[in-house]
Amino acid sequence: MPCSALGERTVHEYTVLSAAALDASGVAPKRCRVLGLLPPEILFEVVMPDDWNGRILMQGNGGYAGTSPDAPQRVARSSRAAADGYVAVYTNTGHDRTAEPLATFALNSRQKEVDYSFRAVRLTLQTAKQLVELYYGQPPNYTYWQGCSTGGRQGLMAAQRFPKDFDGILVGAPVLDFTGTQIWGAWNARALAGAGLDLDNIQVVARAVYEKCDALDGLRDGLLEDPRKCDFEPGADLQRCMAGAAPDCFTEAQIDALGKVYGGVVSGGDVIFPGLPVGSEAAPRSGRRVASGWNGWLLSGEGPSRQEIFAETFLRYLAFDRDDPEFSVEDFDFDRDPSRMRFIRSILDATDPDLSRFRDAGGKMLMYFGWADTALNPMMGVDYYEAARGVTGESTGEFFRLFMVPGMFHCSGGLGVFGADYFGALLDWVERDIAPERIEASRVVEGRTEMTRPLCPYPQVAVYDGQGDPASSRSFACSDPP
């Protein structure tokens, strides 16, 4: 079917708003771009290149989603995918972030909650497959998902709810326990409020952490291969003093706040969400912009932190059965309120560890998470993989592998390596049955490669050989933790 004829596709399930045959320009190849609407307000985009490689690539969202398919960054991503031969698929998940910022889209709208949680992705993919078959006259050979953060949650949700939708799923830093993450954001905001901590204090904490734990992995390189092995305790490892006594010491209020951030969310006397692993306090060792991983996410010099902003909008519009636009993190009761979130957990959280249907459908999933991520707690990735392995056993690694990245911030950046071809590894796994035994990664600053390092399938870690160049991946082997 020619591209223009797709514009006639107004059917019960969806409406094509436009179907345009576009000439090649810049990085974009010749392509057919379809924009459509799934009721009630789900916008979707399907970009089909003339030179098709037989694959669909659906790309995920960030934060509370709602980005228009016409946004420049979105057009650029779809164009790059099409240039590589993929049919590029995208959805705004059912709302417009400019009109309904953050979680305000959910105000008195159960439908938009469901669309954002999982419905929009499912229906968009089904529609895209129909359009692909109409346009090319054949179905796709392979269908892939790629996303980080919210996009990671969406991919994981697809594997759990709709295990036959994708052949390969790339899951980056997923906010899989979305509800727990927002409770955590409220907890950290409350803990840090009025404590008097700033980024200068956090650099002091960084020095104490790395002085104590950097060499535990056999190499003093400014990276913690596994922060869980670091037994740093603010009360024991930081110097105490009165307020303003010295720049390198901490008041009782500051010690207490740090203890709560590292200790995790406590409800009814139990920890219900893990504390932040140590290691994200330090700033990148090179580059023009010097910023701790805490900068913006946990501490902000101007207004509330990002964690607080994301948590507060969730608590107002998504968390409870009755919306309350005036609700603040100060109003949250950590003992009582978590139990009031059962419905939103049931539709939004991607925490089901049973991936047996995805395994049986022949799917492959690769997940990566930065150990120094302060936007989303990296323990979510570790705990989920352990839970999945508890269901599907030792065979889990045959279809699902997790790669933890020492020193990496949220999705990218940070102290260590953060550039890696995860998608290429997934492609080889799905289509050539070559499981990723290690993924080569690099740290590139201002066009210069500063270091390379292998990423290893969890629970393996990169172990230094004790002799080679510590900035070269050739000096490391993936093996079980020492």
Secondary structure in CASP SS format (residue, H / E / C, confidence):
PFRMAT SS
TARGET T0000
AUTHOR 0000-0000-0000
METHOD secondary structure of the structure
MODEL  1
M C 1.00
P C 1.00
C H 1.00
S H 1.00
A H 1.00
L H 1.00
G C 1.00
E C 1.00
R C 1.00
T E 1.00
V C 1.00
H C 1.00
E C 1.00
Y C 1.00
T E 1.00
V E 1.00
L E 1.00
S E 1.00
A E 1.00
A E 1.00
A E 1.00
L E 1.00
D C 1.00
A C 1.00
S E 1.00
G C 1.00
V C 1.00
A E 1.00
P C 1.00
K C 1.00
R E 1.00
C E 1.00
R E 1.00
V E 1.00
L E 1.00
G E 1.00
L E 1.00
L E 1.00
P C 1.00
P C 1.00
E C 1.00
I E 1.00
L E 1.00
F E 1.00
E E 1.00
V E 1.00
V E 1.00
M E 1.00
P E 1.00
D C 1.00
D C 1.00
W C 1.00
N C 1.00
G C 1.00
R E 1.00
I E 1.00
L E 1.00
M E 1.00
Q E 1.00
G C 1.00
N C 1.00
G C 1.00
G C 1.00
Y C 1.00
A C 1.00
G C 1.00
T C 1.00
S C 1.00
P C 1.00
D C 1.00
A C 1.00
P H 1.00
Q H 1.00
R H 1.00
V H 1.00
A H 1.00
R H 1.00
S H 1.00
S H 1.00
R H 1.00
A H 1.00
A H 1.00
A H 1.00
D C 1.00
G C 1.00
Y C 1.00
V E 1.00
A E 1.00
V E 1.00
Y E 1.00
T E 1.00
N C 1.00
T C 1.00
G C 1.00
H C 1.00
D C 1.00
R C 1.00
T C 1.00
A C 1.00
E C 1.00
P C 1.00
L H 1.00
A H 1.00
T H 1.00
F H 1.00
A H 1.00
L C 1.00
N C 1.00
S C 1.00
R H 1.00
Q H 1.00
K H 1.00
E H 1.00
V H 1.00
D H 1.00
Y H 1.00
S H 1.00
F H 1.00
R H 1.00
A H 1.00
V H 1.00
R H 1.00
L H 1.00
T H 1.00
L H 1.00
Q H 1.00
T H 1.00
A H 1.00
K H 1.00
Q H 1.00
L H 1.00
V H 1.00
E H 1.00
L H 1.00
Y H 1.00
Y H 1.00
G C 1.00
Q C 1.00
P C 1.00
P C 1.00
N C 1.00
Y E 1.00
T E 1.00
Y E 1.00
W E 1.00
Q E 1.00
G E 1.00
C E 1.00
S C 1.00
T H 1.00
G H 1.00
G H 1.00
R H 1.00
Q H 1.00
G H 1.00
L H 1.00
M H 1.00
A H 1.00
A H 1.00
Q H 1.00
R H 1.00
F C 1.00
P C 1.00
K C 1.00
D C 1.00
F C 1.00
D C 1.00
G E 1.00
I E 1.00
L E 1.00
V E 1.00
G E 1.00
A C 1.00
P C 1.00
V C 1.00
L C 1.00
D C 1.00
F H 1.00
T H 1.00
G H 1.00
T H 1.00
Q H 1.00
I H 1.00
W H 1.00
G H 1.00
A H 1.00
W H 1.00
N H 1.00
A H 1.00
R H 1.00
A H 1.00
L H 1.00
A C 1.00
G C 1.00
A C 1.00
G C 1.00
L C 1.00
D C 1.00
L H 1.00
D H 1.00
N H 1.00
I H 1.00
Q H 1.00
V H 1.00
V H 1.00
A H 1.00
R H 1.00
A H 1.00
V H 1.00
Y H 1.00
E H 1.00
K H 1.00
C H 1.00
D H 1.00
A H 1.00
L H 1.00
D H 1.00
G C 1.00
L C 1.00
R C 1.00
D C 1.00
G C 1.00
L C 1.00
L C 1.00
E C 1.00
D C 1.00
P H 1.00
R H 1.00
K H 1.00
C C 1.00
D C 1.00
F C 1.00
E C 1.00
P H 1.00
G H 1.00
A H 1.00
D H 1.00
L C 1.00
Q C 1.00
R E 1.00
C C 1.00
M C 1.00
A C 1.00
G C 1.00
A C 1.00
A C 1.00
P C 1.00
D C 1.00
C C 1.00
F E 1.00
T C 1.00
E H 1.00
A H 1.00
Q H 1.00
I H 1.00
D H 1.00
A H 1.00
L H 1.00
G H 1.00
K H 1.00
V H 1.00
Y H 1.00
G H 1.00
G C 1.00
V E 1.00
V E 1.00
S E 1.00
G C 1.00
G C 1.00
D E 1.00
V E 1.00
I E 1.00
F E 1.00
P C 1.00
G C 1.00
L C 1.00
P C 1.00
V C 1.00
G C 1.00
S C 1.00
E C 1.00
A C 1.00
A C 1.00
P C 1.00
R C 1.00
S C 1.00
G C 1.00
R C 1.00
R C 1.00
V C 1.00
A C 1.00
S C 1.00
G C 1.00
W C 1.00
N E 1.00
G C 1.00
W C 1.00
L C 1.00
L E 1.00
S C 1.00
G C 1.00
E C 1.00
G C 1.00
P C 1.00
S C 1.00
R H 1.00
Q H 1.00
E H 1.00
I H 1.00
F H 1.00
A H 1.00
E H 1.00
T H 1.00
F H 1.00
L H 1.00
R H 1.00
Y H 1.00
L C 1.00
A C 1.00
F C 1.00
D C 1.00
R C 1.00
D C 1.00
D C 1.00
P C 1.00
E C 1.00
F C 1.00
S C 1.00
V H 1.00
E H 1.00
D H 1.00
F C 1.00
D C 1.00
F C 1.00
D C 1.00
R C 1.00
D H 1.00
P H 1.00
S H 1.00
R H 1.00
M C 1.00
R H 1.00
F H 1.00
I H 1.00
R H 1.00
S H 1.00
I H 1.00
L H 1.00
D C 1.00
A C 1.00
T C 1.00
D C 1.00
P C 1.00
D C 1.00
L C 1.00
S H 1.00
R H 1.00
F H 1.00
R H 1.00
D H 1.00
A C 1.00
G C 1.00
G C 1.00
K E 1.00
M E 1.00
L E 1.00
M E 1.00
Y E 1.00
F E 1.00
G E 1.00
W C 1.00
A C 1.00
D C 1.00
T C 1.00
A C 1.00
L C 1.00
N C 1.00
P C 1.00
M H 1.00
M H 1.00
G H 1.00
V H 1.00
D H 1.00
Y H 1.00
Y H 1.00
E H 1.00
A H 1.00
A H 1.00
R H 1.00
G H 1.00
V H 1.00
T H 1.00
G H 1.00
E H 1.00
S H 1.00
T H 1.00
G H 1.00
E H 1.00
F C 1.00
F E 1.00
R E 1.00
L E 1.00
F E 1.00
M E 1.00
V E 1.00
P C 1.00
G C 1.00
M E 1.00
F C 1.00
H C 1.00
C C 1.00
S C 1.00
G C 1.00
G E 1.00
L C 1.00
G C 1.00
V C 1.00
F C 1.00
G E 1.00
A E 1.00
D C 1.00
Y H 1.00
F H 1.00
G H 1.00
A H 1.00
L H 1.00
L H 1.00
D H 1.00
W H 1.00
V H 1.00
E H 1.00
R H 1.00
D C 1.00
I C 1.00
A C 1.00
P C 1.00
E C 1.00
R C 1.00
I E 1.00
E E 1.00
A E 1.00
S E 1.00
R E 1.00
V E 1.00
V E 1.00
E C 1.00
G C 1.00
R E 1.00
T E 1.00
E E 1.00
M E 1.00
T E 1.00
R E 1.00
P E 1.00
L E 1.00
C C 1.00
P E 1.00
Y C 1.00
P C 1.00
Q C 1.00
V E 1.00
A E 1.00
V E 1.00
Y E 1.00
D C 1.00
G C 1.00
Q C 1.00
G C 1.00
D C 1.00
P C 1.00
A C 1.00
S C 1.00
S H 1.00
R H 1.00
S H 1.00
F E 1.00
A E 1.00
C E 1.00
S E 1.00
D C 1.00
P C 1.00
P C 1.00
END
